[in-house]
């Protein structure tokens, strides 16, 4: 039997979760795939942080998290368990009866890779921005926690992870290919820092702790709605499945930089 690392387990659970959630959304409105992608990344990182190493398992923590997500989306679920610390989560989306039922299963426990190593692997892509967060906090005299929340919300909002993954997949056989790849990555991190600074500087500080930082980003986006529409289409094209296109990635990052520098 194949061992499940924290990353594999999180991917399996998210495939199930996002299939269910996107099916529910599809009944109401066309799916915003960029937003779904950002939400998937957020849930992935949260699940990897939950230690369900087996033994002892202790999957209750993952089940509680997932049930909250399903409830927030209006998807009914129930918990079934012989061992209260190792329950199963069951959710059902009713169809119209025109097709055969589809059953999706996923593990919530992990076996194999040590939990701490799995957590570290999930944090590598986002750890590069910590110095930027600190610098923005000092420059704008905003609490570092508040700046970090906005930064990582921006990270998800502009699909930074898939863009970075595509940049990583670019060829680097020659000296110039390696330099171009590194420059593109640096430009994206400059965009993340610049957009974070613009949002923090131009939107009110939350009145209460725990306010969703996406609300500040949305408020800032209202002033740039026309440009953002074009940029989102470019990002979709740049990160679509298939061969990695450095031209499309370069244009997407350039448009984001132009938006931030306005």
C-alpha positions as CSV (number, residue, x, y, z in Angstrom):
1,X,0.0,0.0,0.0
2,X,1.4,3.4,-1.0
3,X,2.3,5.6,1.9
4,X,0.6,9.0,2.2
5,X,2.8,12.0,2.9
6,X,1.2,15.2,4.3
7,X,1.3,16.7,0.9
8,X,-0.2,13.7,-0.9
9,X,-2.9,13.5,1.8
10,X,-3.8,17.2,1.5
11,X,-3.9,16.9,-2.3
12,X,-6.3,14.0,-2.1
13,X,-8.6,15.7,0.4
14,X,-8.6,18.9,-1.6
15,X,-9.5,17.1,-4.8
16,X,-12.6,15.8,-3.0
17,X,-13.3,19.1,-1.3
18,X,-13.0,21.4,-4.3
19,X,-14.9,19.0,-6.6
20,X,-17.8,19.2,-4.1
21,X,-17.5,22.9,-3.6
22,X,-17.2,23.7,-7.4
23,X,-20.3,21.5,-8.0
24,X,-22.2,23.5,-5.5
25,X,-21.1,26.8,-7.0
26,X,-21.9,25.6,-10.5
27,X,-25.6,25.4,-9.6
28,X,-25.6,29.1,-8.7
29,X,-23.2,31.0,-11.0
30,X,-20.2,30.5,-13.4
31,X,-17.1,29.4,-11.5
32,X,-14.4,32.0,-10.8
33,X,-11.5,29.6,-11.3
34,X,-8.8,32.1,-10.2
35,X,-10.6,32.5,-6.9
36,X,-11.1,28.7,-6.6
37,X,-7.4,28.2,-7.3
38,X,-6.5,30.7,-4.6
39,X,-8.9,29.1,-2.1
40,X,-7.5,25.6,-2.9
41,X,-4.0,26.8,-2.1
42,X,-5.2,28.3,1.2
43,X,-6.9,25.0,2.2
44,X,-3.9,23.0,1.1
45,X,-1.6,25.0,3.4
46,X,-4.0,24.7,6.3
47,X,-4.3,20.9,5.9
48,X,-0.6,20.4,5.7
49,X,-0.2,22.2,9.0
50,X,-2.6,19.8,10.7
51,X,-0.7,16.8,12.2
52,X,-2.6,13.6,11.4
53,X,0.5,11.3,11.4
54,X,-0.5,7.7,11.8
55,X,0.1,6.4,14.4
56,X,-1.9,7.8,16.3
57,X,-3.8,9.5,13.4
58,X,-5.9,12.0,15.4
59,X,-7.8,12.8,12.2
60,X,-10.5,14.7,14.2
61,X,-8.5,17.9,13.7
62,X,-8.6,17.6,9.9
63,X,-12.3,16.6,10.0
64,X,-13.2,19.6,12.1
65,X,-11.5,21.9,9.7
66,X,-13.0,20.4,6.6
67,X,-16.5,20.3,8.1
68,X,-16.3,24.1,8.8
69,X,-15.3,24.7,5.1
70,X,-18.2,22.6,3.9
71,X,-20.7,24.3,6.2
72,X,-19.6,27.7,5.1
73,X,-20.4,26.6,1.5
74,X,-23.8,25.3,2.5
75,X,-22.9,21.7,2.0
76,X,-24.4,19.4,4.6
77,X,-22.0,16.8,6.2
78,X,-21.9,14.4,9.1
79,X,-19.2,12.7,11.2
80,X,-19.1,9.0,11.6
81,X,-16.7,7.3,14.0
82,X,-15.9,4.2,15.9
83,X,-12.9,6.0,17.6
84,X,-13.9,9.6,18.4
85,X,-10.4,10.8,17.6
86,X,-10.3,9.0,14.2
87,X,-13.7,9.9,12.5
88,X,-14.8,10.0,8.9
89,X,-16.4,13.0,7.3
90,X,-19.3,12.3,4.9
91,X,-20.9,14.9,2.7
92,X,-23.5,14.5,-0.1
93,X,-24.4,16.7,-3.0
94,X,-27.8,15.6,-4.4
95,X,-28.1,15.5,-8.2
96,X,-31.2,15.4,-10.4
97,X,-31.1,11.7,-10.9
98,X,-30.1,11.9,-14.6
99,X,-26.7,10.2,-14.0
100,X,-25.2,7.5,-11.8
101,X,-24.0,8.6,-8.4
102,X,-20.2,9.3,-8.0
103,X,-18.4,8.5,-4.8
104,X,-15.1,10.2,-4.0
105,X,-12.8,9.1,-1.1
106,X,-9.7,10.6,0.4
107,X,-7.4,9.8,3.4
108,X,-7.2,12.3,6.2
109,X,-4.3,10.5,8.0
110,X,-0.7,10.6,6.9
111,X,2.0,7.9,6.9
112,X,5.6,8.3,5.8
113,X,7.1,11.8,5.6
114,X,7.6,13.3,9.0
115,X,5.1,16.0,9.7
116,X,7.6,18.8,10.3
117,X,9.3,18.1,7.0
118,X,5.9,18.2,5.2
119,X,5.1,21.5,6.8
120,X,8.5,22.9,5.8
121,X,8.0,21.8,2.2
122,X,4.6,23.6,2.1
123,X,6.2,26.8,3.3
124,X,9.2,27.1,1.0
125,X,7.5,29.1,-1.8
126,X,6.0,31.7,0.6
127,X,9.0,32.1,2.9
128,X,10.9,34.4,0.4
129,X,8.5,37.3,1.2
130,X,9.2,37.5,4.9
131,X,11.8,40.3,4.6
132,X,9.5,42.2,2.3
133,X,6.7,41.9,4.9
134,X,9.0,43.2,7.6
135,X,10.2,46.1,5.5
136,X,6.6,47.1,4.6
137,X,5.6,46.9,8.2
138,X,8.4,49.3,9.2
139,X,7.9,51.7,6.3
140,X,4.1,52.1,6.8
141,X,4.0,51.6,10.5
142,X,1.5,48.8,10.3
143,X,1.6,45.7,12.5
144,X,3.6,43.0,10.9
145,X,0.8,40.5,11.4
146,X,-1.6,42.7,9.5
147,X,0.9,43.2,6.6
148,X,1.6,39.4,6.5
149,X,-2.2,38.7,6.2
150,X,-2.5,41.1,3.3
151,X,0.7,39.8,1.7
152,X,-0.4,36.2,1.7
153,X,-3.9,37.1,0.6
154,X,-2.4,38.9,-2.4
155,X,-0.2,35.8,-2.9
156,X,-3.3,33.8,-3.4
157,X,-5.3,36.4,-5.2
158,X,-2.9,36.7,-8.1
159,X,-2.3,32.9,-8.4
160,X,1.4,33.4,-7.3
161,X,1.9,29.7,-6.6
162,X,1.0,28.4,-10.1
163,X,2.9,31.3,-11.6
164,X,6.0,30.4,-9.5
165,X,5.6,26.7,-10.4
166,X,5.6,27.6,-14.1
167,X,8.6,29.8,-13.7
168,X,10.4,26.9,-11.9
169,X,9.6,24.7,-14.9
170,X,11.3,27.0,-17.4
171,X,14.5,25.6,-19.0
172,X,17.8,26.6,-17.4
173,X,20.3,24.7,-19.6
174,X,22.1,27.9,-20.6
175,X,23.5,30.8,-18.6
176,X,20.9,33.2,-20.2
177,X,18.0,30.9,-19.6
178,X,18.9,30.6,-15.9
179,X,19.2,34.4,-15.6
180,X,15.9,35.0,-17.4
181,X,14.2,32.5,-15.1
182,X,15.7,34.1,-11.9
183,X,14.8,37.6,-13.1
184,X,11.2,36.6,-13.8
185,X,10.9,35.1,-10.3
186,X,12.4,38.3,-8.7
187,X,9.9,40.4,-10.7
188,X,7.0,38.4,-9.3
189,X,8.2,38.9,-5.7
190,X,8.5,42.6,-6.4
191,X,4.9,42.6,-7.6
192,X,3.8,40.9,-4.4
193,X,5.6,43.4,-2.2
194,X,4.4,46.3,-4.3
195,X,0.7,45.2,-4.4
196,X,0.8,44.5,-0.6
197,X,2.2,48.0,0.0
198,X,-0.4,49.6,-2.2
199,X,-3.3,47.8,-0.5
200,X,-2.0,48.5,3.0
201,X,-1.3,52.2,2.2
202,X,-4.6,52.9,0.4
203,X,-7.2,51.0,2.4
204,X,-8.3,51.6,6.0
205,X,-6.8,49.4,8.8
206,X,-9.3,46.8,10.0
207,X,-11.3,48.0,13.0
208,X,-11.5,44.5,14.5
209,X,-8.9,41.7,14.6
210,X,-9.7,38.7,12.4
211,X,-11.1,40.8,9.5
212,X,-10.6,39.0,6.2
213,X,-7.7,40.7,4.4
214,X,-9.3,40.0,1.1
215,X,-11.8,42.7,1.9
216,X,-9.0,45.3,1.8
217,X,-7.7,43.8,-1.5
218,X,-11.1,44.0,-3.1
219,X,-11.5,47.6,-2.0
220,X,-8.2,48.4,-3.7
221,X,-9.2,46.4,-6.8
222,X,-12.3,48.5,-7.3
223,X,-10.0,51.4,-8.4
224,X,-8.3,49.2,-10.9
225,X,-11.1,46.9,-12.1
226,X,-10.5,47.4,-15.9
227,X,-6.8,46.6,-15.8
228,X,-7.4,43.6,-13.5
229,X,-9.8,42.0,-15.9
230,X,-7.1,42.0,-18.7
231,X,-4.5,40.8,-16.3
232,X,-6.6,37.9,-15.0
233,X,-7.1,36.7,-18.6
234,X,-3.4,36.9,-19.2
235,X,-2.6,34.9,-16.0
236,X,-5.1,32.2,-17.1
237,X,-3.3,31.9,-20.4
238,X,0.1,31.9,-18.8
239,X,-0.6,29.1,-16.3
240,X,-2.8,26.9,-18.5
241,X,-1.8,23.2,-18.8
242,X,0.8,22.4,-21.4
243,X,4.3,23.6,-22.3
244,X,5.5,26.5,-20.2
245,X,5.5,29.7,-22.2
246,X,8.1,32.3,-21.0
247,X,6.5,35.0,-23.2
248,X,3.1,34.6,-21.6
249,X,4.6,34.5,-18.1
250,X,6.7,37.6,-18.8
251,X,3.6,39.5,-20.1
252,X,1.6,38.5,-17.1
253,X,4.2,39.7,-14.6
254,X,4.8,42.9,-16.6
255,X,1.1,43.8,-16.5
256,X,1.0,43.2,-12.8
257,X,4.1,45.4,-12.3
258,X,2.5,48.1,-14.4
259,X,-0.6,48.0,-12.3
260,X,1.3,48.3,-9.0
261,X,3.4,51.2,-10.3
262,X,0.5,53.3,-11.3
